[in-house]
Amino acid sequence: MQENSLNRAERLRPIVIEVAGEPQGVVVPAADGYKFVAVKLPAFAMDGQHFPSIETAHLAVSRAVQGGEAA
């Protein structure tokens, strides 16, 4: 029984999203994919958004952060 709960915990761990080597937030599993939770100011515009994959989240956050730096 304990083994099942350990496997579940492993699947629910947040995954860090970095842009240019700086952590901007994490994605956590959600019913429809992944939810982004921002931890740095440049990524706050993306906070709470849902993505179908980790790769999609990373691309969107990268574009948002890099776009904000150019402004």
Legacy VTK file of the C-alpha trace (Angstrom):
# vtk DataFile Version 3.0
C-alpha trace
ASCII
DATASET POLYDATA
POINTS 71 float
0.000 0.000 0.000
2.774 2.429 0.842
4.467 1.760 -2.496
1.416 3.048 -4.381
1.393 6.319 -2.451
5.109 6.808 -3.129
4.578 6.350 -6.867
1.705 8.836 -6.780
3.847 11.406 -4.958
6.551 11.065 -7.596
4.046 11.847 -10.386
2.712 14.932 -8.577
6.057 16.630 -7.998
6.324 20.088 -9.546
8.621 20.506 -12.533
10.735 23.666 -12.663
10.491 25.908 -15.722
13.709 27.853 -16.349
14.373 30.610 -18.855
18.020 31.509 -19.539
19.057 29.496 -16.489
16.687 31.333 -14.108
13.763 29.469 -12.522
10.547 31.281 -13.397
8.006 28.887 -11.912
6.820 25.314 -11.823
4.242 23.218 -13.608
2.089 20.876 -11.573
-0.122 18.119 -12.954
-3.739 19.149 -13.472
-6.789 17.319 -14.814
-6.295 18.682 -18.333
-2.484 18.722 -18.464
-0.308 21.054 -16.404
-0.868 24.275 -14.482
1.891 26.897 -14.322
2.658 28.534 -10.967
4.965 31.553 -11.244
7.689 32.216 -8.684
9.444 35.172 -10.341
8.007 38.559 -11.320
8.704 38.288 -15.086
6.526 35.138 -15.270
3.563 36.374 -13.182
1.547 37.129 -16.337
1.498 33.379 -17.010
0.535 32.348 -13.452
-2.381 29.911 -13.296
-2.484 29.129 -17.009
-3.037 25.533 -18.115
-1.003 23.757 -20.778
-1.363 20.360 -22.481
2.344 19.526 -21.992
5.450 20.631 -20.138
7.075 21.597 -23.428
4.157 23.878 -24.343
4.347 25.531 -20.928
8.088 26.069 -21.245
7.736 27.645 -24.680
4.928 29.984 -23.574
6.745 31.078 -20.420
9.985 31.625 -22.364
8.213 33.827 -24.886
6.415 35.807 -22.169
9.577 36.373 -20.115
11.771 37.245 -23.093
9.053 39.511 -24.511
8.797 41.333 -21.189
12.555 41.943 -21.074
12.503 43.470 -24.561
9.787 45.979 -23.633
LINES 1 72
71 0 1 2 3 4 5 6 7 8 9 10 11 12 13 14 15 16 17 18 19 20 21 22 23 24 25 26 27 28 29 30 31 32 33 34 35 36 37 38 39 40 41 42 43 44 45 46 47 48 49 50 51 52 53 54 55 56 57 58 59 60 61 62 63 64 65 66 67 68 69 70
